[in-house]
Amino acid sequence: MFEVRSRKIEELIKVKLSSLLLKDLKDPRLDTFITILNVSLSKDGRSAKVLVSIIGTKKKRDAAMRGLESAGGYIQKRLSKEMRLRYMPHLMFKLDDSTEETVRLVYKLGESERSETDL
């Protein structure tokens, strides 16, 4: 029973957080492409890891992560108003570089195919 409820809460956090990032946060550090990949709620429901992917240079990714961490309190306050949970989990943002690495790999593969066809 708890697992089903946890999954619902995780999905709701993911949807509400995505909407909040698109519409409400005015921090210029967050003016880059940010995707919420996954939300993992702890067993006690008091904390949640939010896995994010940020497309851009390392400098932009670092700035966006600082912006997310800085806006953490505001984000939690807004989510708690919308979700009406007994305890709003503390959000911990973690950067996932795998998407960025995949984009780079696809780009390199495309370049190597083009160079092979030019021969």
C-alpha positions in Angstrom: 0.0 0.0 0.0 2.7 2.4 1.0 4.6 1.7 -2.3 1.6 2.6 -4.4 1.1 5.9 -2.5 4.9 6.7 -2.8 4.8 6.2 -6.5 1.8 8.5 -6.8 3.5 11.2 -4.7 6.7 10.9 -6.7 4.8 11.4 -10.0 2.8 14.3 -8.6 6.0 16.0 -7.4 7.6 15.5 -10.8 4.6 17.0 -12.6 4.1 19.9 -10.2 7.8 20.7 -10.1 8.1 20.7 -13.9 5.2 23.1 -14.1 6.7 25.3 -11.5 10.0 25.4 -13.3 8.3 26.4 -16.6 5.9 29.0 -15.2 6.8 30.5 -11.9 10.6 30.6 -11.2 12.2 33.8 -12.4 15.8 33.1 -11.5 18.0 33.8 -14.6 20.2 30.8 -13.7 17.2 28.6 -14.5 16.8 30.0 -18.1 18.2 26.8 -19.6 16.6 23.5 -20.6 16.0 21.6 -17.3 14.2 18.2 -17.3 13.0 16.4 -14.2 14.0 12.8 -14.9 13.0 11.0 -11.7 11.8 11.6 -8.2 12.7 9.1 -5.5 10.9 9.4 -2.1 12.6 8.1 1.0 10.9 5.3 3.0 9.7 7.7 5.6 8.5 10.2 3.1 10.5 13.0 4.6 13.0 13.5 1.8 13.0 13.1 -2.0 15.9 12.9 -4.5 15.1 14.8 -7.7 17.2 13.7 -10.6 17.5 16.5 -13.2 19.1 16.8 -16.6 20.4 20.2 -17.7 21.4 20.8 -21.3 24.1 23.4 -21.7 27.8 24.1 -21.0 29.3 23.1 -17.7 29.1 26.6 -16.5 25.3 26.8 -17.2 24.7 23.4 -15.6 26.5 24.5 -12.4 24.7 27.8 -12.3 21.3 26.1 -12.9 22.1 23.6 -10.0 22.9 26.5 -7.7 19.7 28.2 -8.8 17.7 25.0 -8.0 19.3 24.7 -4.6 18.8 28.4 -3.9 15.1 28.2 -4.8 14.6 24.9 -2.9 12.7 26.5 0.0 10.4 28.4 -2.3 9.8 25.3 -4.4 8.9 23.2 -1.4 6.6 25.9 0.0 4.8 26.1 -3.4 4.6 22.4 -3.8 3.3 21.9 -0.2 0.4 24.4 -0.9 -0.6 22.5 -4.1 -0.2 19.0 -2.9 -1.6 19.1 0.7 0.5 16.4 2.2 1.0 15.9 5.9 4.7 16.2 5.4 6.2 17.8 2.3 9.5 16.0 1.5 12.7 17.9 1.6 13.9 18.0 -2.0 17.5 17.2 -2.8 18.5 18.0 -6.4 21.0 15.7 -8.2 22.4 16.3 -11.6 22.3 13.5 -14.1 25.0 13.9 -16.8 24.0 10.8 -18.8 21.7 12.7 -21.1 24.4 15.2 -21.9 26.9 12.4 -22.6 24.4 10.7 -24.9 23.9 13.9 -26.9 27.7 14.2 -27.2 28.1 10.6 -28.3 25.3 10.9 -30.9 26.9 14.0 -32.2 30.4 12.3 -32.5 28.8 9.3 -34.2 27.1 11.6 -36.8 30.4 13.4 -37.4 32.3 10.1 -37.9 29.6 8.9 -40.4 29.9 12.2 -42.3 33.7 11.9 -42.5 33.5 8.3 -43.7 31.1 9.2 -46.5 33.4 12.1 -47.6 36.2 9.6 -48.2 
